[in-house]
Amino acid sequence: MAQRIRDLIAIPELRSRIIAGHRGQDRLVRWAHAFELADPGEWLGGGDVLMTTGLGIPRQPAQQREYLTRLAECGLAGIMIGENMQAPEDISGLTACGDVLDFPVIMTDYEVPFAAVTRAIIDANQQEEYARRTTLANVYESARLGMQGLGLPATLARLAGDIQCELYLVACEDLEPWADTLPALPESLRSALAQGRSRSKAQQSIVRRHQANNGEFHSIELSNQQGCLLVIVGDRLPDYGLLHHLTVVLALETQRVQAELERHLRLGSELLDDLIQRRLQTADAEARLQDFLPGTSLINAVISVARLDGEAATRIDARLRKMDIGALVRRQADQLLLLHNQSVLAEYAQQLGVALGASAALQTPYRAPDALREAWVAHAHTHRRRSLCLYAELETDTPWMPRTPDEAARAFNHVLGAVYQYDKSNNTALITSLKVLLEENRSWLKAANRLHVHKQTLVYRIRRVEEISGRSLDSTADVAAMWFALQSAWAVEDGEQH
């Protein structure tokens, strides 16, 4: 523990007492040095205690006040005067100024050598350094256990015990837990943190200090590009050096978690693609599925799908990271494909925050392409008040939408089939342009911005759609027909039109 003035004068063998500046007894003591020249501040610095026989102390009270003021301005911890040595008999100016500045003035018995004071400070610093090294060793032991599979929540809890502080790991963007298994910030800390971060958008210091109702706490952003903010709360906050080691350990652990997630998603995507392309026999499919998702088999597995607009696409990776993924996941363009146990369907829809359409149970690996089309048919029946739709339980609140892949194919081909074939033959994007324009409520400017094309380019594309399809955006009936056809398109070619 760092030594303070009160600890120094509490050592019996030093026989020292404070005679002024009592409110400054909590000043930290780094070192003590004997010095007798007139301006010790030029030679001593922050946390140093000036030990003097009194030779350098001025005789006049006004000069004594100037002398002590200079010491305080240089950050010294206090002044220790040898009693009955060479200090002026009247040091009233010194003591009065010490009381005003809360700068400790200490009197030490004549018999106590200054070397004893220095040794006492060295002993205290050695004990503090030993405790610090022990804490640092514990931090890296926690890191070793984390790398061996302890897990991020347990690693964070161990590190909190190592430094005897509360630790929170939150996302920089919204201050929510970086992973769902981590503890949430108390509301008082969250409010103080949000206010402190919003006051300044300019570059800030690495370690940021914040004030809450119960005192000061620190935050520091991990330097691993994962958007993690570490919040440290406690009576004795770690120094910068220890905090650096702590953030290194957590940066490595969060990178490990992210790498494991990316590996999980990649392998899951490969297995899902093998199923959709009918590359697997039943026995092989069941074995790989059990290895990847224990407890899930072809009998209880479903395929669910979602469309990702701009906002959903930016947040989906963070959502997937926070979830306890028990699914095969595949991202392609603006679509999300999942294969998972049908029992977690509602939970996934809620955690992902997107509308999901789900197929009937897979049953066999050969049904995967049909199940994918079923999922897109079900998704076509989702809307603002119905974010989850199961193909096996289609209701009639959207009777105008197709209810089978065959119906979807007929609806799409009847209205936009010629445009789709034109796109395939000429490598154009007429269907995509039409979809984006209708999604943006026929706002040419917004649609052009989304497509990253000039407005006149979009106008030309839509005119080609009208020419090829024989329908016009000036007709409400034609607009409705094209919109419903686009809804059907999500089921016809597994979303290829997007």
Secondary structure, DSSP 8 states (H G I E B T S, - for coil): ---BHHHHHT-GGG-EEEEE-GGGTT-B--EEEE--SS-GGGT--TTEEEEE-STTS-SSHHHHHHHHHHHHHTT--EEEEETTSSS-S--HHHHHHHHHHT--EEEE-TTS-HHHHHHHHHHHHHHHHHHHHHHHHHHHHHHHHIIIII-HHHHHHHHHHHHTSEEEEEETTT-SBSSTTS----HHHHHHHHHHHHH--S---SEEEEEETTEEEEEEE-SSSS-EEEEEESSS---HHHHHHHHHHHHHHHHHHHHHHHHHHHHHHHHHHHHHTT---HHHHHHHHHHHSTT--TTTEEEEEEE--HHHHHHHHHHHHHS---EEEEEETTEEEEEEEGGGHHHHHHHHTS-EEE-S---SGGGHHHHHHHHHHHHHT-BTTB-EEEGGG--SSSTTS-SSHHHHHHHHHHHHHHHHHHHHHHT--HHHHHHHHHHTTT-HHHHHHHHTS-HHHHHHHHHHHHHHHS--TT-HHHHHHHHHHHHHHHHHSTTTT-
